[in-house]
């Protein structure tokens, strides 16, 4: 019956019937095509070899997966920032050994330009990988001839020696083009060391600054000695000309006259400083060996955003120091003293910051925020970086520090309010953090004078001209990945008022 009705419909209205049949045939064809494409995508998604091997692919945050599938122009420029750190401290870290058997970096289809000897440039697509790591995840590139094995550059990428890691993180820089010749450019090594009774501490800075390297520039060694309860810090300086300075954009080693910072073959720092006290000309001499704890470092990062050139790295977030510090021949000896080392660079005109680093039992905590000059926007959240003996543990972003100004400090004959306590709180999914800072000692410096520390010798801040340096205790509580955090220890903190 159905066939008879269809035949009579075709005879009665042949054009309409043919059009309907054509439409039906097209619909069926489209459906078959879509089902085939879906099946192909499912097969690709289940075949890890099509995405570089392994069982999990790590992509940049915010990447458009559809762009990667279709090969759009925007897919040419995706990259993972600080990929070495991600590999060493996350994917291949001891903490994940029970979950991750192997990890490998891979770059595919990057647009590069090949420059020929005659000056012509050719666009090429290129990829990169580390042979041994690609073998480990089962995605080694087939070779038609010869061999392909890791070279020394490959090894340095995934397994640098302690000394190589220090030079990678802690090297010096030349001012970028946008601030070349700026007199407010500064870069410095900073160390602090705490006495065994936790009542005396030294801040040591090795600074170069000015229009480096072709203009008017120089260096300074700055040592300030503090004692709890004594409002007057002793300040020792030495000023150096460019001919007395040696620094490298490939190494962390620095010479400022007789004062030096050298990375030893085992990755320790040999720190030597000579300076004279302001006013009395009393000499200070120190020789320290600073030993960074394994895996506890913060990679070089730009912290100021687009408004200011500001870089920061912490090669020794947790460290111990041995050696001596002598003032006019009277020496204090350090043995396994609590120590810390960071490295800063950038243009600092009017810049302010929040900063702190402390031990909290088995944990070490670094927090901070850089604020551009005369900013009218709401401040960015702080970062709180937490490590333990296995390295990086967690990153939190509290909105602010709630300080209580319950102490007073004298500066320029004037008494100003300074913090006695501070609290930071953050919740990120199931992870929680609460940090309490209890200030034992605080000193203030007027940045409108020439005595500002840590390379900060530039135009004063109109809103917050007082630089506050604090020593105190940090109490850490919270939870990370179901694990309870708890610890307390000594640290140093900085803010502005």
C-alpha positions in Angstrom: 0.0 0.0 0.0 2.8 2.5 0.9 4.6 1.8 -2.3 1.4 2.3 -4.3 0.7 5.7 -2.6 4.3 6.8 -3.2 4.1 5.8 -6.9 0.8 7.6 -7.4 2.2 10.7 -5.6 5.2 10.7 -7.9 2.9 10.5 -11.0 0.6 13.2 -9.7 3.2 15.7 -8.6 6.6 14.6 -9.8 8.6 17.8 -9.0 7.4 18.1 -5.4 8.1 14.4 -4.8 11.5 14.6 -6.3 12.4 17.7 -4.1 11.3 15.9 -1.0 13.3 12.8 -1.8 16.4 15.0 -2.5 16.0 16.8 0.9 15.6 13.5 2.7 18.7 12.1 1.0 20.7 15.2 2.0 19.6 14.9 5.6 20.6 11.3 5.8 24.0 12.1 4.2 24.7 14.9 6.7 23.7 12.7 9.6 26.1 9.9 8.4 28.9 12.5 8.0 28.4 14.0 11.5 28.3 10.5 13.1 31.6 9.6 11.3 33.2 12.8 12.5 32.0 12.2 16.1 33.4 8.7 16.0 36.7 10.0 14.7 36.9 12.6 17.5 36.2 9.9 20.1 38.9 7.7 18.7 41.4 10.6 18.8 40.5 11.5 22.3 41.0 7.9 23.5 44.4 7.6 21.7 47.0 9.4 23.8 49.6 9.0 21.0 47.8 11.5 18.9 48.4 14.2 21.5 52.0 13.5 22.3 51.9 10.4 24.4 51.0 9.8 28.1 47.6 9.7 29.6 47.2 13.4 30.5 47.9 16.5 28.5 48.6 19.8 30.3 47.6 22.9 28.4 47.8 26.6 29.1 45.0 28.1 31.3 42.2 29.6 29.2 43.2 27.8 26.0 40.4 27.3 23.4 40.3 23.5 22.8 38.4 24.0 19.5 41.1 26.3 18.2 43.7 23.6 18.9 41.6 21.0 17.1 41.0 23.1 14.0 44.5 24.6 13.9 43.3 28.2 14.0 45.8 31.0 13.8 45.4 31.7 17.6 46.6 28.2 18.3 50.1 29.1 17.1 51.0 31.2 20.1 49.9 29.2 23.1 52.6 28.4 25.7 52.9 27.5 29.3 54.6 30.2 31.4 57.4 28.9 33.7 57.2 25.5 32.1 60.5 24.4 33.8 59.1 25.2 37.2 55.8 23.4 36.3 57.8 20.3 35.3 60.2 20.3 38.2 57.9 21.3 41.1 54.6 19.9 39.9 54.5 17.2 37.3 57.9 15.5 38.0 58.1 16.5 41.7 58.6 13.9 44.5 55.2 14.7 45.8 53.5 13.2 42.8 55.8 10.1 42.3 53.0 7.8 43.3 50.7 9.3 40.6 52.9 10.4 37.8 55.3 7.8 36.3 56.8 10.2 33.7 56.2 13.7 32.2 57.5 15.3 29.1 57.4 18.8 27.6 56.4 19.1 24.0 55.9 21.9 21.5 54.3 21.3 18.2 53.5 23.4 15.1 55.1 26.6 16.3 55.5 29.3 13.7 59.2 30.2 13.4 61.2 32.2 10.8 64.4 30.7 9.3 66.9 33.3 8.4 69.2 32.2 5.5 72.7 33.4 4.9 71.6 35.7 2.1 69.3 37.5 4.5 66.0 35.9 3.4 63.5 34.7 6.0 61.3 31.6 5.5 58.3 30.8 7.7 58.5 27.3 9.0 56.5 25.1 11.4 58.7 23.5 14.1 58.3 21.4 17.2 60.5 20.6 20.2 60.9 17.8 22.7 63.4 16.2 25.0 64.2 12.7 23.7 64.6 10.8 26.9 61.4 12.2 28.4 59.4 11.5 25.2 60.6 7.9 25.4 59.4 7.7 29.0 55.9 8.7 28.1 55.8 6.4 25.0 55.8 9.1 22.4 59.3 9.2 20.9 59.6 10.6 17.4 60.4 7.8 14.9 63.9 8.1 13.4 64.7 7.2 9.8 68.4 7.3 10.4 71.0 8.1 13.1 70.4 8.7 16.8 68.8 11.4 18.9 69.6 11.7 22.6 69.6 14.4 25.3 72.3 17.0 25.2 73.5 19.2 28.0 70.8 21.8 27.4 68.1 19.2 27.7 69.5 18.0 31.0 69.7 21.5 32.3 66.0 22.0 31.5 64.7 19.0 33.5 67.5 18.2 36.0 69.9 21.1 36.6 72.6 20.8 39.2 72.1 23.0 42.3 74.6 25.5 41.0 73.0 25.5 37.5 69.6 26.1 39.1 71.0 29.1 41.2 72.5 30.7 38.0 69.2 30.1 36.1 67.0 31.7 38.7 69.4 34.3 40.2 71.2 35.8 37.2 71.4 39.5 36.5 69.6 41.5 33.8 70.0 44.4 31.5 67.2 47.0 31.6 64.7 46.2 28.8 64.4 48.7 25.9 61.4 50.5 27.4 63.4 51.6 30.5 66.9 51.6 29.1 68.7 54.7 30.4 66.2 55.2 33.3 68.1 56.4 36.4 65.7 54.6 38.7 66.6 51.1 37.4 68.0 49.0 40.2 68.8 45.3 40.8 70.2 43.6 43.8 71.0 40.5 45.8 69.4 40.6 49.3 70.2 38.3 52.2 69.0 38.2 55.8 70.4 36.2 58.7 69.0 35.7 62.2 71.0 35.1 65.4 70.5 31.9 67.4 68.5 33.8 70.2 66.3 35.5 67.5 67.1 38.9 68.9 69.6 40.2 66.4 69.5 40.1 62.6 71.3 41.5 59.6 70.0 42.7 56.2 72.6 42.6 53.5 72.1 44.1 50.0 74.4 44.1 47.0 72.9 46.7 44.7 73.6 48.0 41.2 71.5 50.8 39.8 71.1 53.7 37.4 71.4 53.9 33.7 73.0 50.5 33.3 75.2 49.8 31.4 75.9 52.8 29.1 74.9 55.8 31.2 75.6 57.0 34.7 75.3 54.0 37.1 77.1 52.4 40.0 76.8 50.0 42.9 76.3 49.9 46.7 76.9 47.4 49.5 74.3 48.0 52.3 74.4 46.2 55.6 71.9 47.1 58.4 72.2 45.5 61.8 69.1 45.3 64.0 68.5 44.4 67.6 65.1 43.7 69.1 64.0 46.6 71.3 66.6 49.0 69.9 64.9 51.5 67.7 68.1 52.6 66.0 69.5 50.2 63.3 73.2 50.5 62.5 73.7 51.2 58.8 76.9 50.4 56.9 77.5 51.3 53.2 80.1 51.1 50.5 79.7 53.0 47.2 81.3 51.5 44.0 82.0 52.9 40.5 81.2 50.8 37.3 84.9 49.9 37.0 84.7 48.1 40.4 81.6 46.1 39.4 81.4 42.7 37.7 78.0 41.2 37.0 76.6 38.7 34.4 73.3 38.1 32.7 74.0 34.4 32.7 75.3 33.9 36.2 74.4 34.9 39.8 78.0 35.9 40.7 78.5 39.5 41.5 81.5 41.6 42.6 81.2 45.1 44.1 84.8 46.0 44.9 85.9 43.8 47.8 82.4 42.5 48.4 81.3 39.5 46.4 78.5 36.9 46.0 79.6 33.7 44.5 77.7 30.4 43.8 79.8 27.5 44.8 79.8 24.2 42.9 77.5 22.5 45.4 74.9 25.4 45.0 75.7 27.2 48.2 76.4 31.0 48.3 79.7 32.4 49.5 78.8 35.9 50.7 81.5 38.5 51.6 80.9 42.1 52.4 83.0 45.1 53.5 81.4 48.5 54.4 81.7 51.5 56.8 79.1 52.8 59.2 77.5 56.0 58.2 78.9 58.8 60.4 81.4 56.9 62.6 83.1 55.1 59.7 83.2 51.9 61.9 84.0 48.9 59.6 81.8 45.9 59.2 83.1 42.6 57.7 81.1 39.5 57.1 81.8 36.2 55.5 78.9 33.8 55.2 78.1 30.5 53.5 74.4 30.4 52.8 73.0 26.9 52.1 69.5 26.9 50.4 67.2 24.0 51.3 66.5 21.7 48.3 63.4 22.4 46.2 62.4 25.5 48.2 62.7 28.4 45.8 60.4 30.8 43.9 61.1 31.2 40.1 61.9 34.5 38.5 58.6 36.4 37.9 57.3 39.7 36.8 55.1 41.0 39.6 54.2 44.6 38.7 52.0 44.1 35.6 52.1 46.4 32.6 52.4 49.6 34.6 55.9 49.0 36.0 58.9 46.9 35.2 59.4 44.8 38.3 61.1 41.3 38.6 61.6 39.1 41.6 63.0 35.7 42.3 63.8 33.8 45.5 66.6 31.2 45.0 66.8 30.5 48.8 63.4 30.7 50.4 64.6 28.6 53.3 68.3 28.5 54.0 70.9 28.1 56.7 74.1 30.3 57.2 77.5 29.6 58.7 80.1 32.3 59.1 81.0 35.5 61.0 79.9 39.1 61.1 82.4 41.5 62.7 82.0 45.1 63.7 85.3 46.9 64.6 86.9 43.5 65.2 84.1 42.1 67.5 82.6 39.1 65.8 79.3 37.2 66.0 79.5 33.6 64.7 76.7 31.9 63.0 76.1 28.2 62.8 73.1 26.9 60.9 71.5 30.3 61.4 68.1 30.9 59.8 68.7 32.7 56.5 67.0 33.9 53.3 68.0 35.2 49.9 66.1 36.9 47.1 66.8 38.9 44.0 65.0 42.0 42.7 65.2 44.1 39.6 63.2 46.8 37.9 62.2 50.5 37.9 61.2 51.5 41.4 60.1 55.1 41.1 57.2 55.5 43.5 56.6 51.7 43.8 55.3 50.2 47.0 54.9 46.6 48.1 53.7 44.2 50.7 56.2 41.4 51.4 57.1 38.8 53.9 58.9 35.5 54.3 58.9 33.2 57.3 59.3 29.7 58.5 56.2 28.1 60.1 57.3 24.8 61.5 57.9 22.4 58.6 56.5 24.9 56.2 58.0 28.0 54.6 55.8 30.9 53.4 56.4 33.8 51.0 53.8 36.5 50.4 53.8 39.7 48.5 52.3 42.3 46.2 53.8 45.1 44.1 51.7 48.3 43.7 52.5 50.7 40.9 53.0 54.4 41.7 49.9 56.6 42.0 47.6 53.7 41.2 43.9 54.5 41.4 42.7 51.0 40.7 41.9 48.5 43.5 45.0 46.7 44.6 45.5 43.2 43.2 45.3 40.2 45.7 48.4 39.1 47.4 50.1 35.9 46.5 50.9 33.4 49.3 53.4 30.7 48.3 53.7 27.7 50.6 56.4 25.1 50.5 57.5 22.1 52.5 60.4 19.6 52.3 59.1 18.3 48.9 59.0 21.8 47.4 55.9 23.7 46.2 52.8 22.8 48.1 50.1 25.5 47.5 49.4 29.0 46.2 46.8 31.2 47.8 45.5 34.7 46.9 44.2 36.6 49.9 42.6 39.9 49.1 44.6 41.8 51.7 46.4 41.9 55.0 44.4 43.2 57.9 47.0 45.1 59.9 46.4 46.4 63.5 48.7 49.4 64.1 49.3 48.8 67.8 53.0 49.8 67.9 54.9 53.1 67.5 58.1 53.8 65.7 60.3 56.9 65.6 61.4 58.3 62.3 62.9 61.8 61.7 61.9 62.8 65.3 58.3 61.8 64.7 56.3 59.0 66.2 54.2 57.0 63.7 51.8 54.1 64.0 53.2 50.8 62.8 51.7 47.2 62.8 51.6 45.0 65.8 49.6 42.2 64.2 48.3 41.2 60.8 45.9 38.5 59.4 45.5 37.0 56.0 42.7 34.6 55.1 41.8 32.7 51.9 39.6 29.9 50.7 40.2 28.2 47.4 37.8 25.3 46.9 38.5 22.8 49.6 41.8 24.4 50.6 41.9 27.0 53.3 44.6 29.3 54.7 44.9 31.6 57.8 48.1 33.4 58.6 48.6 35.5 61.6 51.6 37.8 62.0 52.7 38.8 65.5 55.2 41.7 65.3 58.1 41.7 67.8 60.0 44.7 66.4 59.4 47.4 63.7 61.5 50.1 62.3 60.4 52.9 59.9 62.4 54.7 57.2 61.3 57.9 55.5 61.7 57.2 51.7 62.0 61.0 51.2 65.6 60.6 52.6 68.6 58.8 51.1 68.4 56.0 53.7 65.8 53.8 52.1 66.8 50.2 51.9 66.7 47.3 49.4 67.6 49.5 46.4 64.7 51.9 47.0 66.4 55.3 46.7 64.0 57.0 44.4 61.2 59.6 44.4 59.1 59.5 47.6 55.6 58.2 47.7 53.0 61.0 48.4 50.4 58.7 50.0 52.6 56.3 52.0 56.2 57.6 52.4 57.2 55.4 55.4 58.9 52.1 54.7 58.2 49.7 57.6 60.4 46.7 58.3 59.2 44.2 60.8 60.5 41.1 62.5 58.0 38.7 64.2 56.3 35.4 64.3 54.0 33.8 61.8 51.3 31.3 62.7 50.0 29.2 59.9 46.8 27.1 59.9 44.7 25.7 57.2 44.2 22.7 55.0 45.6 21.7 51.6 44.2 18.7 49.7 42.7 17.3 52.9 46.0 17.7 54.8 46.0 19.9 57.9 48.5 22.7 57.9 49.9 24.0 61.2 53.2 25.7 62.1 54.8 28.7 63.7 58.2 30.4 63.2 60.1 33.6 62.8 60.2 35.8 59.7 60.5 39.3 58.3 57.8 41.5 56.8 57.6 44.8 55.0 54.8 47.3 54.3 54.3 51.1 53.9 52.6 53.7 55.9 
